[in-house]
Amino acid sequence: MDKKNALRAGALAAGTTLMMLLMSSPALAVTRDDGDDPGPGLSVIETLGLYVVAPLGLFLIITAAVLVLDKSTIRHTKPKTKAEIQTQA
């Protein structure tokens, strides 16, 4: 990539990031929105279960299903001996 394209890509990325930062609402807003009704918070165990254990479990289930249902075979070719190479030539 030449210098002009790199400069253009950098300017586009910087402009996009700046616009997203300017347009986003503050993360720590003090006033509540209309209709905002937060539920009870999650405990540490619930949070770990939801965001760590559940994705790992899903990953393991999908991996096991792929390994069990895989029908492909591994094909190994034997290296040719010198005698086989000479008879083919």
QUIDAUR-V546373 format. One record per helix or strand of 2 or more residues. SS is the DSSP state (2 for helix, 1 for strand). FROM is the first residue (numbers start at 1). LEN is the number of residues. If there is no record, write none. Layout:
SS:FROM:LEN
SS:FROM:LEN
This chain:
2:3:21
2:44:26
2:82:7
